[in-house]
Amino acid sequence: MVGFRNRLIHAYDAVDSSMIWAIIKKHLAPLKSEVIDKLED
C-alpha cells in the first residue's frame, strides 16, 4: 500500500485507472477485514 501511495503521489501521470481498479479489487477487502478486526479489539 505504501508503494502504491508513493507511485500515485509522485508518478500520477504513469498510473492508469485499470491498474488502480486491480489494486482495489485485490487489496481492499483484506484491508477492510483487518481494520474491522482491530476496531473490535
Secondary structure as GFF3:
##gff-version 3
##sequence-region A 1 41
A	DSSP	alpha_helix	2	10	.	.	.	ID=ss1
A	DSSP	three_ten_helix	12	14	.	.	.	ID=ss2
A	DSSP	alpha_helix	17	40	.	.	.	ID=ss3
###
